């Protein structure tokens, strides 16, 4: 066990390392956008943004900033050689048609069987923000989630059943958290197995004791 939890930058680096060479990838708004800073040229990963771009590069800084060149989160980005632009409807057709290998999303909750809740807490004053998350969650071949393992009050965010409105059912394959990376795999009998890579900040036993789910 590592004595310290993983930082957002370390999580983004882990996600980038786990993306297979040649993949087409969508990075969700917020924490997932950091992944682009750690992708290596030799991976040949093509980034898709739902507002209509393929071939997105890392975030733009300084003189690179072009206010007309932004990602879906309105963050200025760079373009790589061969980048292309297209209508919003075509972008969603790519997402819904199974053309993306991986999408990386944030989440409020993930269930042990891979259900995703990331667009609303259901609170009366909350502003729903589903965006294209439903299309990505169901359309991408793999769904990676980046989030903290616990809320500020210590409540687990990996749960037996999501209590927030669902974005997708059984769609999440990996969950990257400050306390380690979890894999959700389908069993031959139709069930799912939740497993944990090397723990950080807490022991495997401590994490298991704080989660109301079974760990392989």
Secondary structure, DSSP 4 states (H G I P E B T S, - for coil): -BSSPPPHHHHHHHHHHHSPTT-EEEE-SSGGGGGGGG--GGG--EEEETTTEEEEEEEP-GGG--TT-B-TTS-BEEEEEEEEE--HHHHHHHHHTT--SEEEEE-SEEETT--EE-S----TT-----TTHHHHHHHSSEEEEE--SB-TT--BSEESS--SPPSBSS-EEEEEETTEEEEEEE-TTS-EEEEE-S-BSS-HHHHHHHSSS---
